[in-house]
Amino acid sequence: MNVISRGVRNALRSPLKSGAVIVMLAVSIGLVLAMLVARSSVDAKISEIKATTATGITISPAGVQGGMGGGDALTADQVKTITATPHISSASSTLTDQLGTEDTNLISSLALGNLGQRQMRFEQKTDSAQTMPGGASGDTVPRKAMTPRTTVTGTSNATTIVKSDKLTSGAMINGNSEDLEALVGKTLAEKNNLSVGSTFTAYGKTITVKGIFSNGSVFQDSGIIMPLATVQTLTGQAGAISSVTAAVDSSDNVASVVTALKSALSDKADIVSQQEQAANSVKPLESIANLALTGVIGAAIAGAIIVLLSMIMIVRERRREIGVIKAIGGTNIKVIAQFMTEALTLTIIGGIIGLGLGVAVSGPITQSLVAGSETGGSAATRGQGSPQIRAGSFGGVSAQLRANVTSVTSTITPQIFMSSIGIMLLIAIIGSAVPAWAIARIRPAEVLRSE
């Protein structure tokens, strides 16, 4: 009988003892696989988040925010500078304007409350018979004959403002065209009895309704979205841009892009990024990845210790057998090979069971780690507020950021399986190293004399 077959048979000659070792190895190797799956899945999600979430930078004219303030509009040359900046994967330009009663036949769907009245108190027309709250003294000043305005946003890419699934009817407009067409908010359309194919006037031109949208916001659903060039032409602002929303290829590059843009645009533009939010969005997942790596290392060490202690115990129990084999001509290499085969056999059997166990529990373990981290991570994110990537007045990513941590899907790949098998073999080798050294030190004469 050669050393290989003898090692395999010896591994199974004590079912109770071998069974206990195999069970412990199965748990250890199963945990290795589950943690490898968790780490791989979380790493993949982190890469996805860095490429798609919180990578937006909003560039607006210096001194302008939300349609208020001073400053000059951005120019076409400045937009070219922005799009040419390294790591910017895409950019969408917008021009926002307000339609008053002299500009359109539309009736605004917004009702002026005290905030709206306050913002519009500088209208030219007045009605002295009515008053409104005045300054800090509490005096009253003549109330203006105020009419809510309708916001019109020209955009080079309408999908950055309204996603296709937010269209309740009709089709998306082409932001790069100069067509006299528009997307109309649901509440504005209802107020003016508009539907797809209807027309309205704006800036002395007839505009066709191409689609109706609803973003679920009263303000957003009372606005109009048109192609950028169309709004520039109708308002007499050729090449003017009120906001550029740029997407960076990875959140890791947001800081360097902001620095480059500030250098290139100087004091002509205000730049707002979501660098901090990008970091917060992946921080819980990075914690999970580190925890999973610690679990892999810990489970591998535990498996190696199990094999090591088991083989040391086996060597001590079978010193006489080792001495006899050496006495009848067995070399150290043959004896060590026999015991390493025994250790490898136990590890492989435990590994096969463990891999099956790992496949079964990898999903629940991954989701458990994610759920545990989400509680603390989401609280930290909420504490930072919810900045938004804006295109004109619309859009946002806060809901997506909150969903990132809970949307990790565990996936077992061939690479993970091969890594698990490699770690399994490493466990067997490490666990056999010390027993092999002990076997080499056993002298047949001493063993037989003591026995």
TORNU-184862 format. One record per residue: residue number from 1; residue in one letter; x, y, z of N, C-alpha, C in turn. Coordinates in steps of 0.1 Angstrom, whole numbers, m for minus. Last residue first. Layout:
! TORNU-184862
 pos code  n.xx  n.yy  n.zz ca.xx ca.yy ca.zz  c.xx  c.yy  c.zz
 NUM    a     X     Y     Z     X     Y     Z     X     Y     Z
...
***
This chain:
! TORNU-184862
 pos code  n.xx  n.yy  n.zz ca.xx ca.yy ca.zz  c.xx  c.yy  c.zz
 451    e    88    21   241    76    14   241    78     0   247
 450    s   114    30   242   105    35   252    92    27   253
 449    r   124    16   220   130    13   234   120    18   244
 448    l   110    28   199   108    13   202   113    10   216
 447    v   119    54   201   105    51   202   103    36   206
 446    e   146    52   197   141    58   210   127    54   212
 445    a   147    41   171   153    34   183   148    39   196
 444    p   135    61   154   129    47   156   134    40   169
 443    r   129    94   163   140    84   161   134    70   164
 442    i   114   123   151   112   110   158   122   100   154
 441    r   116   145   135   125   144   147   123   131   155
 440    a    97   143   116   111   142   112   120   140   124
 439    i    74   148   131    77   135   126    91   133   122
 438    a    77   176   135    77   166   147    80   152   142
 437    w    74   185   109    86   188   116    88   178   128
 436    a    47   177   106    58   172    97    72   174   104
 435    p    34   193   125    35   179   127    45   172   118
 434    v    39   219   112    45   216   125    45   201   128
 433    a    25   215    87    39   219    88    45   215   101
 432    s    m2   212    86     7   200    85    21   203    88
 431    g   m14   236    85   m17   228    96    m8   215    97
 430    i    m4   245    60     0   252    73    m2   243    85
 429    i   m18   227    43    m3   228    43     2   234    56
 428    a   m45   232    49   m40   219    51   m24   219    51
 427    i   m47   260    43   m50   255    56   m44   241    59
 426    l   m42   258    15   m33   265    24   m35   261    39
 425    l   m65   246     7   m53   239     6   m42   245    14
 424    m   m83   267    13   m85   254    19   m72   246    18
 423    i   m74   287    m3   m73   289    11   m75   276    18
 422    g   m81   275   m28   m68   278   m25   m65   280   m10
 421    i  m109   274   m25  m102   262   m26   m87   264   m23
 420    s  m114   302   m25  m118   293   m13  m110   280   m13
 419    s  m106   309   m50   m99   315   m39  m102   306   m26
 418    m  m124   295   m66  m110   291   m67  m102   297   m55
 417    f  m148   309   m58  m146   294   m56  m132   290   m56
 416    i  m142   334   m68  m144   332   m54  m142   317   m50
 415    q  m141   328   m95  m129   333   m89  m130   332   m74
 414    p  m167   321  m101  m156   311  m102  m144   315   m95
 413    t  m188   338   m77  m182   337   m90  m171   326   m90
 412    i  m218   345   m62  m207   336   m61  m201   334   m75
 411    t  m231   375   m48  m229   367   m61  m216   358   m59
 410    s  m255   394   m31  m244   384   m30  m243   376   m43
 409    t  m262   427   m35  m266   414   m39  m254   405   m39
 408    v  m271   456   m18  m260   447   m22  m265   433   m24
 407    s  m288   476   m11  m291   470   m24  m279   461   m28
 406    t  m285   491    12  m294   480    13  m295   472     0
 405    v  m268   512     5  m263   503    15  m272   490    15
 404    n  m284   527   m14  m272   520   m18  m268   509    m8
 403    a  m305   542    m5  m308   528   m10  m295   521   m13
 402    r  m296   567     0  m301   559    11  m303   544     7
 401    l  m289   575   m26  m278   573   m16  m283   564    m4
 400    q  m314   578   m37  m305   568   m42  m294   565   m32
 399    a  m324   599   m22  m331   586   m21  m322   575   m26
 398    s  m307   620   m31  m307   615   m17  m313   602   m15
 397    v  m304   631   m55  m299   618   m54  m300   613   m40
 396    g  m324   651   m79  m318   648   m66  m313   634   m65
 395    g  m344   675   m97  m335   664   m96  m331   662   m81
 394    f  m346   710  m107  m351   697  m105  m340   687  m102
 393    s  m340   735  m116  m347   734  m103  m350   720   m99
 392    g  m311   728  m133  m321   739  m132  m327   738  m117
 391    a  m304   701  m118  m304   705  m132  m315   716  m133
 390    r  m285   691   m90  m296   698   m96  m293   701  m111
 389    i  m280   669   m66  m275   672   m79  m286   679   m86
 388    q  m283   680   m32  m289   674   m44  m280   678   m56
 387    p  m278   670     2  m275   679    m9  m280   672   m22
 386    s  m290   664    29  m293   658    17  m291   668     5
 385    g  m272   659    60  m282   666    52  m283   658    39
 384    q  m257   644    77  m250   653    68  m259   661    59
 383    g  m273   627    91  m268   639    98  m261   649    89
 382    r  m277   607    72  m288   617    75  m283   629    82
 381    t  m253   594    75  m256   601    63  m267   611    65
 380    a  m256   583   101  m245   593    98  m248   601    85
 379    a  m277   567    96  m279   578   106  m268   588   103
 378    s  m267   549    78  m277   558    73  m279   570    83
 377    g  m248   536    95  m244   544    83  m254   553    78
 376    g  m262   522   114  m253   533   118  m250   542   106
 375    t  m278   506    97  m284   514   108  m275   525   112
 374    e  m261   493    80  m270   503    74  m276   512    85
 373    s  m248   473    93  m241   485    90  m250   496    86
 372    g  m268   453    94  m262   458   107  m255   471   104
 371    a  m273   449    67  m284   455    76  m278   460    89
 370    v  m249   438    59  m253   450    53  m264   457    62
 369    l  m248   414    74  m238   424    76  m242   438    71
 368    s  m271   402    63  m270   405    78  m260   416    80
 367    q  m264   399    37  m275   408    40  m275   412    55
 366    t  m243   380    40  m241   393    34  m252   403    38
 365    i  m257   359    52  m246   366    60  m244   379    54
 364    p  m276   351    32  m280   357    45  m270   364    53
 363    g  m256   344    12  m266   354    10  m271   360    23
 362    s  m241   323    24  m234   335    19  m244   346    17
 361    v  m253   298    30  m254   309    40  m248   323    35
 360    a  m249   281     8  m262   282    14  m263   295    23
 359    v  m222   283     3  m231   287    m7  m245   289    m1
 358    g  m212   272    27  m209   286    24  m219   291    13
 357    l  m220   245    25  m225   253    36  m224   268    33
 356    g  m204   238     3  m218   237     2  m225   246    13
 355    l  m179   242    15  m183   250     4  m198   250     1
 354    g  m180   223    36  m180   237    39  m183   246    28
 353    i  m179   199    22  m191   202    30  m192   217    33
 352    i  m154   203    11  m165   201     2  m178   204    10
 351    g  m138   206    34  m139   217    25  m151   215    16
 350    g  m138   182    47  m144   193    54  m147   205    44
 349    i  m125   168    26  m138   164    30  m146   176    37
 348    i  m101   183    27  m109   182    15  m123   178    18
 347    t   m91   178    53   m94   192    48  m103   192    36
 346    l   m87   150    53   m97   156    62  m101   170    58
 345    t   m68   150    33   m80   143    31   m91   148    40
 344    l   m47   164    44   m53   169    32   m67   163    30
 343    a   m40   147    65   m45   161    68   m52   166    56
 342    e   m31   125    50   m42   124    59   m48   137    63
 341    t   m10   136    36   m22   131    28   m34   130    37
 340    m     6   141    57     1   153    50   m11   149    41
 339    f    12   115    64     4   123    73    m1   135    67
 338    q    26   107    41    15    99    45     6   108    54
 337    a    47   125    40    37   125    29    25   118    33
 336    i    61   117    62    55   130    62    44   131    52
 335    v    70    91    53    61    92    65    54   106    66
 334    k    85    99    31    74    90    29    64    91    41
 333    i   105   114    43    97   120    33    84   112    31
 332    n   118    97    61   110   108    66   101   114    56
 331    t   113    63    49   120    76    50   111    86    56
 330    g   112    30    61   104    42    57   112    55    59
 329    g   124     8    72   129    14    59   122    26    54
 328    i   116    m1    95   116   m10    85   119    m4    71
 327    a   117    22   111   126    11   114   127     1   103
 326    k    96    38   102   110    42    99   120    31   102
 325    i    75    22   111    76    25    97    91    29    94
 324    v    80    24   139    81    11   132    83    13   117
 323    g    76    51   144    89    45   147    90    32   139
 322    i    49    54   137    59    61   130    73    55   131
 321    e    38    38   157    36    34   143    46    41   134
 320    r    46    53   180    51    39   178    50    35   163
 319    r    31    76   176    46    77   176    51    63   174
 318    r     4    82   176     9    72   167    25    73   165
 317    e    m2   103   192    m9    91   195    m2    79   187
 316    r    12   124   181    16   120   194    10   106   197
 315    v    m1   126   156    13   123   156    17   117   170
 314    i   m27   135   165   m25   122   158   m11   117   158
 313    m   m20   160   176   m26   149   185   m24   135   178
 312    i   m12   173   153    m2   171   165    m7   160   174
 311    m   m35   172   139   m24   164   134   m13   162   145
 310    s   m51   189   154   m56   176   151   m44   167   147
 309    l   m37   213   154   m39   206   167   m43   191   164
 308    l   m38   218   125   m26   217   133   m27   209   146
 307    v   m66   220   120   m57   209   113   m45   207   121
 306    i   m72   242   136   m79   230   138   m71   218   132
 305    i   m55   262   125   m53   258   139   m59   244   142
 304    a   m67   265   100   m53   260   101   m50   255   115
 303    g   m92   275   108   m91   262   101   m77   256   102
 302    a   m84   300   119   m91   290   128   m90   276   121
 301    i   m74   312    97   m65   309   108   m71   298   117
 300    a   m97   314    82   m86   307    76   m76   303    87
 299    a  m113   331    98  m117   317    96  m106   309    90
 298    g   m97   355    98   m99   348   111  m104   333   108
 297    i   m98   361    71   m85   358    77   m87   350    90
 296    v  m125   365    68  m118   355    59  m105   351    66
 295    g  m130   386    86  m137   373    88  m130   362    80
 294    t  m116   407    75  m112   402    88  m118   388    90
 293    l  m132   409    52  m118   405    51  m113   400    64
 292    a  m156   418    64  m156   406    57  m141   400    55
 291    l  m147   443    74  m152   433    83  m151   419    77
 290    n  m142   456    50  m131   454    60  m135   443    70
 289    a  m168   457    40  m157   450    32  m146   447    42
 288    i  m181   472    59  m185   458    57  m174   451    50
 287    s  m168   497    55  m167   490    68  m171   475    67
 286    e  m177   502    29  m162   500    32  m160   493    45
 285    l  m204   507    34  m200   495    27  m185   492    28
 284    p  m203   531    49  m208   519    55  m204   506    48
 283    k  m190   548    29  m184   545    41  m189   533    48
 282    v  m204   556     7  m197   543     6  m190   539    19
 281    s  m216   580    14  m224   570     8  m217   556     7
 280    n  m196   597    23  m205   591    33  m213   579    27
 279    a  m184   604    m1  m177   596     9  m186   589    19
 278    a  m205   618   m12  m200   607   m19  m192   598   m10
 277    q  m207   639     6  m218   629     5  m214   617    m2
 276    e  m184   652     0  m186   647    13  m197   636    13
 275    q  m188   659   m27  m177   651   m23  m179   645   m10
 274    q  m205   672   m44  m211   663   m34  m200   654   m29
 273    s  m200   707   m51  m198   693   m54  m205   685   m42
 272    v  m203   737   m68  m208   729   m56  m207   715   m60
 271    i  m189   767   m77  m189   753   m79  m193   745   m66
 270    d  m195   797   m94  m196   790   m81  m197   775   m84
 269    a  m175   816  m116  m185   806  m113  m184   801   m99
 268    k  m155   834  m118  m166   836  m127  m177   826  m124
 267    d  m130   833  m106  m141   838   m98  m154   840  m106
 266    s  m119   804  m124  m116   815  m115  m128   819  m107
 265    l  m120   783  m141  m131   793  m142  m129   805  m133
 264    a   m97   768  m135  m100   772  m149  m110   784  m150
 263    s   m97   765  m108   m86   771  m114   m89   776  m128
 262    k  m122   752  m105  m120   765   m98  m108   772  m104
 261    l  m116   729  m120  m126   738  m124  m125   752  m118
 260    a   m96   716  m104   m93   720  m118  m103   730  m123
 259    t  m111   712   m80   m99   720   m80   m95   725   m94
 258    v  m130   694   m90  m134   707   m84  m122   717   m84
 257    v  m114   672   m97  m121   679  m107  m126   693  m102
 256    s  m104   664   m72   m94   669   m82  m102   677   m93
 255    a  m128   656   m60  m120   667   m54  m111   673   m64
 254    v  m138   635   m76  m145   647   m75  m137   658   m70
 253    n  m126   610   m78  m120   621   m86  m127   634   m85
 252    d  m141   592   m64  m127   594   m60  m120   606   m67
 251    s  m164   590   m78  m164   599   m67  m150   601   m61
 250    s  m158   590  m113  m158   583  m100  m158   593   m89
 249    d  m164   607  m135  m164   593  m137  m163   584  m124
 248    v  m189   632  m128  m175   628  m128  m175   613  m129
 247    a  m211   653  m145  m209   640  m139  m195   636  m140
 246    a  m224   686  m141  m214   677  m147  m213   664  m138
 245    t  m246   710  m149  m245   698  m140  m235   688  m147
 244    v  m247   744  m151  m241   732  m157  m240   721  m147
 243    s  m268   772  m155  m263   761  m147  m257   750  m155
 242    s  m273   792  m174  m275   795  m159  m270   784  m150
 241    i  m259   804  m203  m261   792  m195  m263   796  m180
 240    a  m261   817  m236  m261   819  m221  m265   806  m214
 239    g  m263   815  m263  m251   810  m257  m251   811  m242
 238    a  m284   842  m265  m277   833  m273  m264   828  m265
 237    q  m309   853  m254  m297   850  m246  m289   840  m253
 236    g  m336   857  m262  m325   866  m266  m312   865  m259
 235    t  m355   839  m255  m352   849  m245  m341   859  m250
 234    l  m355   822  m278  m367   830  m274  m365   841  m264
 233    t  m328   812  m277  m333   820  m288  m345   829  m284
 232    q  m328   798  m253  m318   809  m255  m322   818  m266
 231    v  m349   780  m257  m350   790  m247  m340   801  m249
 230    t  m337   765  m278  m350   772  m280  m351   783  m270
 229    a  m314   754  m267  m312   764  m278  m325   772  m280
 228    l  m326   736  m248  m318   747  m244  m317   758  m254
 227    p  m360   726  m251  m347   725  m255  m339   738  m252
 226    m  m379   729  m219  m378   731  m234  m363   728  m238
 225    i  m403   725  m195  m390   721  m199  m389   722  m214
 224    i  m421   742  m169  m420   739  m183  m405   736  m187
 223    g  m438   736  m138  m429   742  m147  m429   737  m161
 222    s  m452   724  m118  m458   736  m123  m449   743  m133
 221    d  m438   703  m108  m449   700  m117  m457   712  m122
 220    q  m421   716   m90  m416   711  m103  m427   708  m113
 219    f  m439   724   m70  m431   734   m77  m427   728   m90
 218    v  m449   699   m61  m458   709   m66  m451   720   m74
 217    s  m436   668   m72  m434   681   m64  m443   691   m70
 216    g  m437   646   m88  m443   645   m75  m441   657   m66
 215    n  m431   649  m114  m420   645  m105  m425   644   m90
 214    s  m446   643  m143  m449   645  m129  m438   640  m121
 213    f  m453   656  m176  m445   649  m166  m450   652  m152
 212    i  m462   653  m210  m466   657  m196  m459   649  m186
 211    g  m450   664  m242  m451   654  m231  m456   661  m218
 210    k  m452   683  m261  m447   670  m265  m449   659  m254
 209    v  m470   711  m270  m467   702  m258  m464   688  m263
 208    t  m455   737  m289  m463   724  m288  m460   716  m276
 207    i  m459   772  m289  m451   760  m284  m460   748  m284
 206    t  m455   800  m308  m465   789  m304  m456   777  m301
 205    k  m442   831  m294  m441   820  m303  m451   809  m298
 204    g  m441   851  m275  m446   854  m288  m446   843  m298
 203    y  m432   839  m252  m423   848  m259  m428   851  m273
 202    a  m455   814  m258  m444   818  m249  m435   827  m257
 201    t  m487   798  m260  m477   808  m265  m467   811  m254
 200    f  m494   763  m267  m495   775  m259  m485   785  m264
 199    t  m512   733  m278  m502   744  m280  m505   755  m270
 198    s  m513   697  m276  m518   711  m274  m508   721  m276
 197    g  m498   674  m277  m503   679  m290  m509   693  m288
 196    v  m510   663  m246  m500   661  m257  m506   665  m270
 195    s  m529   690  m231  m525   676  m233  m515   675  m244
 194    l  m542   715  m208  m532   710  m219  m531   695  m219
 193    n  m556   731  m191  m563   721  m199  m554   717  m211
 192    n  m543   745  m172  m545   752  m185  m552   742  m195
 191    k  m541   729  m150  m546   742  m148  m550   749  m161
 190    e  m529   706  m161  m543   705  m157  m549   719  m155
 189    a  m503   717  m166  m511   712  m177  m526   711  m174
 188    l  m495   722  m140  m496   733  m150  m505   729  m161
 187    t  m494   696  m130  m504   705  m124  m506   718  m133
 186    k  m474   684  m147  m488   679  m147  m498   689  m141
 185    g  m453   704  m168  m457   697  m156  m471   694  m154
 184    v  m445   697  m202  m452   705  m192  m455   697  m180
 183    l  m420   700  m225  m426   691  m216  m432   700  m205
 182    a  m422   714  m259  m420   715  m244  m426   703  m237
 181    e  m410   731  m289  m418   720  m282  m414   720  m267
 180    l  m397   741  m313  m406   748  m304  m416   738  m298
 179    d  m363   729  m316  m378   728  m319  m386   736  m309
 178    e  m337   727  m317  m342   741  m316  m357   741  m318
 177    s  m321   700  m298  m327   706  m309  m331   721  m307
 176    n  m310   689  m276  m301   695  m285  m307   701  m297
 175    g  m331   677  m262  m325   689  m257  m315   696  m266
 174    n  m360   665  m274  m346   664  m277  m339   678  m273
 173    i  m384   653  m250  m379   662  m260  m365   660  m263
 172    m  m403   622  m247  m392   631  m243  m388   641  m254
 171    a  m439   620  m252  m425   616  m253  m416   626  m249
 170    g  m471   612  m236  m463   618  m246  m449   613  m246
 169    s  m476   611  m200  m480   609  m214  m471   616  m223
 168    t  m461   611  m178  m474   605  m177  m480   603  m190
 167    l  m428   605  m172  m437   610  m182  m450   603  m180
 166    k  m411   592  m155  m419   603  m149  m429   609  m159
 165    d  m395   575  m169  m407   569  m162  m415   580  m155
 164    s  m375   592  m179  m386   588  m188  m398   582  m181
 163    k  m369   620  m156  m367   606  m161  m378   602  m170
 162    v  m361   652  m159  m372   644  m158  m369   630  m164
 161    i  m334   661  m158  m344   668  m151  m356   659  m148
 160    t  m319   646  m174  m313   649  m162  m323   656  m153
 159    t  m334   644  m197  m334   632  m188  m327   635  m175
 158    a  m328   666  m213  m341   666  m205  m341   655  m195
 157    n  m302   682  m220  m305   668  m217  m317   668  m208
 156    s  m300   709  m222  m294   701  m233  m297   687  m232
 155    t  m329   730  m214  m318   720  m211  m313   713  m223
 154    g  m346   756  m200  m341   750  m212  m329   741  m208
 153    t  m374   760  m181  m361   755  m180  m356   750  m194
 152    v  m396   783  m167  m393   776  m179  m378   772  m179
 151    t  m420   789  m143  m406   786  m145  m404   778  m158
 150    t  m443   814  m141  m441   800  m145  m427   799  m149
 149    r  m454   835  m113  m447   833  m126  m446   818  m128
 148    p  m483   849   m99  m473   839   m99  m467   837  m113
 147    t  m488   883   m96  m492   872  m104  m481   862  m104
 146    m  m498   911   m77  m489   900   m79  m495   888   m87
 145    a  m499   941   m72  m508   932   m79  m499   921   m85
 144    k  m487   946   m38  m486   946   m53  m496   938   m59
 143    r  m498   965   m11  m497   951   m17  m496   953   m32
 142    p  m480   990     5  m490   987    m5  m488   973   m10
 141    v  m472   980    39  m468   987    26  m478   983    16
 140    t  m472   984    74  m477   978    62  m473   987    50
 139    d  m449   977   101  m458   986    93  m462   979    81
 138    g  m431   963   115  m444   957   114  m454   966   107
 137    s  m404   968   115  m413   976   124  m427   971   125
 136    a  m393   954    96  m391   949   109  m400   956   119
 135    g  m417   960    69  m404   957    75  m404   952    89
 134    g  m449   947    63  m438   955    58  m425   950    65
 133    p  m476   928    50  m467   931    60  m455   938    55
 132    m  m498   947    27  m491   934    31  m481   938    42
 131    t  m529   959    14  m516   961    21  m511   947    24
 130    q  m549   975   m10  m545   963    m3  m532   966     3
 129    a  m552   998   m24  m563   994   m15  m560   982    m7
 128    s  m532  1001   m41  m530  1008   m29  m542  1004   m19
 127    d  m515   980   m59  m529   982   m56  m530   988   m42
 126    t  m491   983   m85  m495   983   m71  m510   984   m70
 125    k  m466   971  m107  m479   975  m105  m483   974   m90
 124    q  m439   961  m104  m441   975  m108  m456   980  m104
 123    e  m427   941   m77  m434   943   m89  m438   957   m92
 122    f  m415   936   m53  m410   947   m60  m416   948   m74
 121    r  m425   913   m41  m430   926   m36  m425   938   m44
 120    m  m420   886   m44  m424   894   m56  m429   908   m52
 119    q  m413   875   m20  m403   875   m30  m407   884   m42
 118    r  m437   878    m6  m426   885    m2  m415   886   m13
 117    q  m453   861   m20  m457   875   m20  m445   883   m16
 116    g  m441   836   m14  m441   841   m27  m444   856   m28
 115    l  m447   836    14  m433   836     9  m432   841    m5
 114    n  m475   836    16  m467   848    21  m453   848    16
 113    g  m483   822   m17  m485   823    m2  m477   835     3
 112    l  m498   820   m47  m488   828   m40  m492   828   m25
 111    a  m501   790   m63  m508   800   m56  m498   807   m47
 110    l  m493   778   m96  m489   780   m82  m498   791   m76
 109    s  m499   775  m122  m507   766  m113  m503   768   m98
 108    s  m504   804  m143  m496   796  m134  m504   787  m125
 107    i  m517   802  m175  m520   806  m161  m512   798  m151
 106    l  m503   812  m206  m505   802  m195  m508   809  m182
 105    n  m495   829  m225  m510   828  m222  m513   818  m212
 104    t  m466   849  m218  m473   836  m221  m488   838  m219
 103    d  m455   874  m211  m447   864  m219  m455   852  m224
 102    e  m471   888  m194  m469   894  m207  m461   885  m216
 101    t  m471   872  m171  m483   873  m179  m481   879  m193
 100    g  m438   857  m172  m449   865  m166  m461   865  m175
  99    l  m416   831  m168  m427   836  m177  m437   843  m169
  98    q  m382   830  m162  m395   831  m156  m405   837  m166
  97    d  m356   806  m169  m362   819  m170  m376   818  m164
  96    t  m325   789  m171  m338   790  m165  m343   804  m166
  95    l  m307   767  m189  m310   781  m188  m324   782  m183
  94    t  m282   741  m186  m296   746  m185  m296   761  m185
  93    s  m263   713  m197  m264   727  m195  m279   731  m194
  92    s  m245   685  m185  m258   690  m190  m259   705  m187
  91    a  m219   663  m193  m223   676  m187  m236   680  m193
  90    s  m197   635  m185  m208   641  m192  m212   654  m185
  89    s  m173   629  m172  m178   620  m182  m190   625  m190
  88    i  m144   643  m162  m158   646  m164  m164   638  m175
  87    h  m117   636  m163  m126   628  m154  m141   633  m155
  86    p  m105   668  m174  m103   654  m172  m113   648  m161
  85    t  m126   691  m191  m118   688  m179  m117   673  m177
  84    a  m142   697  m211  m129   692  m215  m121   689  m203
  83    t  m165   708  m200  m166   694  m206  m152   688  m209
  82    i  m155   733  m192  m160   723  m182  m160   709  m188
  81    t  m148   745  m216  m138   743  m206  m142   732  m196
  80    k  m174   746  m227  m164   738  m234  m152   735  m224
  79    v  m185   765  m209  m190   752  m209  m180   742  m216
  78    q  m170   787  m217  m168   782  m203  m174   768  m202
  77    d  m180   791  m242  m166   788  m241  m163   782  m227
  76    a  m207   798  m237  m204   786  m244  m189   781  m242
  75    t  m208   812  m203  m208   812  m217  m205   799  m223
  74    l  m231   819  m176  m220   812  m181  m220   813  m197
  73    a  m243   853  m168  m245   839  m173  m232   833  m177
  72    d  m232   872  m141  m234   870  m155  m235   855  m158
  71    g  m247   884  m110  m238   876  m118  m242   875  m132
  70    g  m270   880   m82  m265   887   m94  m256   878  m102
  69    g  m300   863   m70  m287   869   m69  m283   876   m82
  68    m  m318   834   m80  m317   847   m73  m302   851   m72
  67    g  m320   809   m90  m326   819   m98  m325   833   m91
  66    g  m304   794   m73  m318   792   m73  m326   803   m80
  65    q  m279   817   m72  m283   804   m67  m298   804   m67
  64    v  m250   835   m81  m264   831   m85  m267   818   m78
  63    g  m224   841   m77  m234   850   m71  m248   846   m74
  62    a  m212   830  m108  m208   835   m94  m219   844   m89
  61    p  m232   806  m124  m226   819  m124  m223   823  m110
  60    s  m225   771  m115  m234   782  m118  m227   795  m118
  59    i  m222   737  m115  m214   750  m118  m225   760  m122
  58    t  m222   709   m96  m230   719  m102  m222   732  m103
  57    i  m214   676  m100  m208   689   m97  m217   699  m104
  56    g  m219   642   m89  m223   654   m96  m216   666   m91
  55    t  m216   618   m78  m205   622   m86  m208   635   m93
  54    a  m235   604   m64  m229   615   m57  m216   619   m64
  53    t  m230   574   m83  m237   581   m73  m229   592   m66
  52    t  m215   560  m102  m228   564  m106  m235   574   m96
  51    a  m190   551   m93  m191   555  m107  m205   561  m111
  50    k  m194   545   m67  m184   555   m70  m185   560   m84
  49    i  m212   524   m70  m216   537   m63  m207   548   m67
  48    e  m196   504   m81  m208   509   m88  m212   523   m83
  47    s  m177   500   m62  m173   505   m75  m184   511   m82
  46    i  m194   490   m42  m187   503   m39  m182   509   m53
  45    k  m203   467   m53  m213   477   m51  m206   491   m49
  44    a  m179   452   m53  m186   455   m66  m196   466   m64
  43    d  m175   450   m26  m165   457   m34  m171   461   m47
  42    v  m197   434   m19  m197   448   m14  m187   456   m22
  41    s  m190   410   m32  m203   417   m35  m202   432   m31
  40    s  m166   404   m19  m166   406   m33  m179   414   m37
  39    r  m174   401     8  m164   411     4  m165   415   m11
  38    a  m192   380     6  m197   393    11  m187   404     7
  37    v  m175   359    m4  m187   364   m12  m191   378    m8
  36    l  m158   357    17  m153   361     4  m164   366    m5
  35    m  m176   348    37  m170   362    38  m164   366    25
  34    a  m183   323    26  m193   333    29  m187   347    30
  33    l  m157   310    27  m165   313    14  m175   324    16
  32    v  m152   310    54  m143   317    45  m150   320    32
  31    l  m174   295    64  m173   309    68  m163   317    58
  30    g  m166   271    53  m179   277    49  m179   292    52
  29    i  m143   266    67  m142   269    53  m155   275    48
  28    s  m154   263    93  m144   273    91  m143   276    76
  27    v  m172   242    90  m177   255    95  m167   266    91
  26    a  m154   222    82  m165   226    73  m171   240    77
  25    l  m138   219   105  m132   224    92  m143   229    83
  24    m  m157   208   122  m151   221   125  m144   227   113
  23    v  m163   184   108  m173   194   111  m167   208   113
  22    i  m138   171   108  m144   175    95  m154   186    97
  21    v  m134   166   135  m125   175   128  m131   181   115
  20    a  m155   149   140  m155   161   147  m146   171   140
  19    g  m148   128   123  m160   135   120  m160   148   127
  18    s  m125   118   134  m124   124   121  m136   133   118
  17    k  m136   107   158  m126   118   159  m125   125   145
  16    l  m154    89   147  m159    99   156  m149   111   156
  15    p  m139    72   129  m150    80   124  m154    91   134
  14    s  m109    65   123  m115    68   136  m127    78   132
  13    r  m101    62    97  m102    50   105  m108    52   119
  12    l   m97    82    79  m111    78    81  m112    66    91
  11    a   m70    86    76   m79    98    79   m93    94    84
  10    n   m61    61    68   m59    65    82   m68    77    86
   9    r   m68    63    40   m75    53    49   m73    57    64
   8    v   m50    83    31   m65    84    30   m72    75    40
   7    g   m25    71    37   m29    84    44   m44    86    43
   6    r   m26    49    20   m25    47    35   m29    59    42
   5    s   m26    61    m4   m37    53    m1   m38    51    14
   4    i     0    74    m2   m12    81    m5   m24    74     0
   3    v    19    54     2    17    64    13     4    72    10
   2    n     7    22    m9    16    33   m10    11    44     1
   1    m     9   m12     0     0     0     0     9    12     0
***
